[in-house]
Amino acid sequence: MAVVWQAGRAGVNYEVRRHGGVLRLYANGVQHSEFHPTRLVTGSVWDLLWLPALLVDPSRLQRVLVLGLGGGSLVPPLREIVDPQEIHAVELDPLHLEVAVEQFGVSEYGVTTECADAVDFVQHYEGPCFDLVVEDLFAPANTAVTRAVSANKRWLTQLSSLVSSRGVLVMNFGDWKEFQRSDAAQKPKGWSSGFRLATPDCHNAVIAWTRQPSSSNTLRRALQGHPRLAEALRTGDLDYSIRQLF
């Protein structure tokens, strides 16, 4: 695995490593993103961030907000599977954003990027709602892989206010216990269905809430109806589990 880019900031050593056609972003040895320009699935946690878009009719998800872009692993599948009118991505770390734009080329997928604090962005946002909000906030210096922003009632209420009446909210937790200790474990108001997604190769628990009623069967049918994703399921390249919470 060759190192193709590296930099340091605030005590964090960043590297982009190439393995075949795959680019991987590391911060202090912890992998934060994986990017391939033509491959839809990674076989890891990044698949879980876009899979919830298939819990609803993806053609209705026209405005997407990504809080915590990292290297932008979820951008190519979002563009192919959802193809929204707008993808707006907020990233606090300027080096993460540099990697996403200059090394991974996410701007070529029609993404508007903003170097800003996601908490400040959410608190001060006054525009129209988004149909899909993906919140993936982990500090690059945190080798314990826990959230950078507490999933308390205030934060959940603020995130909920950004999501349209037909929308989906996705949040990434370091593991199931971290989710259970948070206010997010209590059934939040304003949502019809809730789900936990996981993958065997990591401990992360990705939680998704939908405004309209949905089911895991909705997701499975959507995957089977997409030739490339159906093939990824058949070969085991896309390996996930989903559990309905309510």
C-alpha positions in Angstrom: 0.0 0.0 0.0 1.7 3.2 -1.2 1.4 6.6 0.6 0.4 9.1 -2.1 -0.2 12.2 0.1 0.5 13.2 3.7 0.3 16.2 6.0 0.2 17.1 9.6 -2.0 19.5 11.6 -2.7 20.0 15.4 -0.8 16.8 16.3 -2.6 14.7 13.8 -0.7 12.9 11.0 -2.8 12.4 7.8 -2.0 10.0 5.0 -3.7 8.9 1.8 -2.7 5.4 0.9 -3.4 3.7 -2.4 -4.2 0.0 -2.6 -4.9 -0.9 -6.3 -7.7 1.5 -7.3 -8.8 2.2 -3.8 -7.7 5.4 -1.9 -7.8 5.4 1.9 -7.6 8.4 4.2 -5.9 7.8 7.6 -5.5 10.1 10.6 -3.0 8.9 13.2 -3.3 5.4 11.8 -7.1 5.3 12.0 -8.9 4.9 8.7 -11.5 7.7 8.2 -12.5 7.3 4.5 -12.2 4.9 1.6 -12.7 6.1 -2.0 -13.0 4.4 -5.3 -14.3 6.5 -8.3 -16.3 3.6 -9.9 -17.0 1.1 -7.1 -20.3 1.6 -5.3 -19.6 -0.4 -2.2 -16.7 -0.6 0.3 -17.8 -3.6 2.3 -17.5 -1.5 5.5 -19.2 1.2 7.5 -19.3 3.8 4.7 -21.9 1.7 2.9 -24.2 2.1 5.9 -24.3 5.8 5.5 -26.0 5.8 2.1 -28.0 2.5 2.4 -30.8 4.3 4.4 -31.6 6.4 1.3 -33.2 3.2 -0.1 -35.6 3.0 2.9 -37.7 5.5 0.9 -38.2 6.3 -2.8 -34.7 7.7 -3.6 -36.1 9.8 -6.4 -37.8 11.9 -3.7 -34.5 12.8 -2.0 -33.6 15.9 -4.0 -31.6 17.8 -1.3 -28.9 16.0 0.6 -26.8 17.4 3.5 -23.7 15.6 4.7 -22.3 16.7 8.1 -18.8 15.4 8.4 -17.7 14.7 4.8 -14.3 13.1 5.6 -12.9 12.0 2.3 -16.4 11.7 0.8 -16.7 7.9 0.6 -20.5 8.1 0.3 -20.6 10.6 -2.6 -20.2 8.3 -5.6 -23.0 5.9 -4.5 -25.3 8.9 -3.5 -24.7 10.3 -7.0 -25.5 7.1 -8.8 -28.2 5.7 -6.7 -30.0 8.8 -5.5 -28.8 11.5 -8.0 -30.2 14.4 -6.0 -30.4 17.9 -7.3 -28.1 19.1 -4.5 -25.5 17.6 -2.2 -24.1 20.0 0.4 -21.3 18.8 2.5 -19.9 20.4 5.7 -16.4 19.5 7.0 -14.6 21.1 9.9 -11.1 19.7 9.1 -9.5 21.6 6.2 -7.1 18.7 5.5 -10.0 16.3 5.3 -11.7 18.7 2.9 -8.5 19.0 0.9 -8.3 15.3 0.5 -11.9 15.0 -0.5 -11.6 17.7 -3.2 -8.0 17.4 -4.4 -7.2 13.7 -3.9 -10.7 12.1 -4.2 -12.3 14.6 -6.6 -15.7 14.8 -4.9 -16.4 18.1 -6.6 -16.7 16.3 -9.9 -19.8 14.6 -8.5 -21.6 18.0 -8.1 -21.0 18.4 -4.4 -20.9 21.9 -2.8 -18.4 21.8 0.1 -18.1 24.1 3.0 -15.3 24.2 5.6 -17.2 24.9 8.8 -18.2 23.6 12.2 -21.2 21.3 11.7 -22.7 22.4 15.0 -22.5 26.1 14.0 -23.9 25.3 10.6 -26.9 23.5 12.0 -27.6 26.2 14.7 -27.6 29.0 12.2 -29.1 27.3 9.1 -32.2 29.1 7.8 -32.7 27.7 4.4 -35.1 25.0 3.1 -35.1 21.5 4.6 -33.1 18.6 3.3 -34.6 15.3 2.2 -31.6 13.3 3.5 -29.3 14.3 6.3 -26.2 12.2 7.0 -24.4 13.1 10.3 -21.0 11.4 10.6 -19.1 13.5 13.1 -15.9 11.9 14.4 -12.8 13.8 15.5 -9.6 12.8 13.5 -7.5 12.7 16.7 -9.9 10.3 18.4 -8.4 6.9 18.2 -11.2 5.5 20.3 -13.6 6.0 17.4 -16.4 7.8 19.4 -18.6 10.7 18.3 -17.3 14.2 18.3 -20.7 15.7 19.1 -23.0 14.4 21.9 -26.3 12.9 20.6 -28.3 14.8 23.2 -31.9 16.0 22.9 -30.9 19.4 21.8 -28.7 18.2 19.0 -31.3 15.7 17.9 -34.0 18.4 17.8 -31.8 20.6 15.8 -31.0 17.9 13.3 -34.7 16.9 13.0 -35.6 20.5 12.1 -33.4 20.2 9.0 -35.2 17.2 7.6 -38.2 17.5 5.3 -41.6 15.8 5.9 -40.6 12.9 3.5 -37.0 12.8 4.6 -34.4 10.5 6.3 -31.9 11.2 9.1 -28.8 9.1 9.4 -26.4 9.2 12.4 -23.1 7.2 12.9 -22.2 5.9 16.4 -19.0 4.3 17.5 -20.8 1.2 18.7 -24.2 0.0 19.9 -23.4 0.9 23.5 -22.6 4.5 22.6 -26.0 4.7 20.9 -27.8 3.2 23.9 -26.2 5.7 26.3 -27.4 8.6 24.2 -30.7 10.4 24.1 -31.1 9.0 20.5 -31.9 5.6 22.1 -35.3 7.0 23.2 -37.8 7.0 20.4 -37.5 10.5 19.0 -40.6 12.5 18.2 -41.5 13.2 14.6 -40.3 9.9 13.1 -42.4 7.0 11.8 -39.7 4.3 11.6 -36.2 3.7 13.1 -33.4 1.3 12.1 -30.0 0.1 13.2 -27.5 -0.8 10.4 -24.3 -2.7 11.1 -21.5 -4.5 9.2 -19.4 -7.4 10.4 -16.0 -5.7 9.9 -16.5 -2.9 12.5 -18.3 -2.0 15.7 -20.1 1.1 14.4 -23.9 1.4 14.8 -25.5 3.5 12.1 -29.0 4.7 13.0 -31.6 5.9 10.5 -35.0 7.5 11.1 -37.6 8.0 8.4 -40.5 10.5 8.4 -42.7 8.1 6.5 -43.2 4.4 7.5 -40.7 2.0 6.1 -39.3 -1.4 6.6 -36.1 -3.4 6.1 -37.9 -5.2 3.2 -38.1 -1.8 1.4 -34.4 -1.6 1.5 -33.8 -5.2 0.3 -36.2 -4.8 -2.6 -34.4 -1.6 -3.7 -31.1 -3.3 -3.6 -32.3 -6.3 -5.6 -33.8 -3.9 -8.1 -30.4 -2.2 -8.8 -28.2 -4.5 -10.9 -24.8 -3.4 -9.5 -26.0 -3.5 -5.9 -27.8 -6.9 -6.4 -24.5 -8.2 -7.7 -22.6 -6.8 -4.7 -25.1 -8.6 -2.5 -24.6 -11.9 -4.4 -20.8 -11.7 -4.2 -20.8 -10.6 -0.6 -19.1 -7.3 -1.3 -22.1 -5.6 0.2 -22.4 -7.1 3.7 -24.7 -5.5 6.1 -27.4 -6.2 8.7 -30.5 -4.1 9.5 -32.7 -4.2 12.5 -36.0 -2.3 12.8 -36.1 -0.4 16.2 -39.7 0.8 15.8 
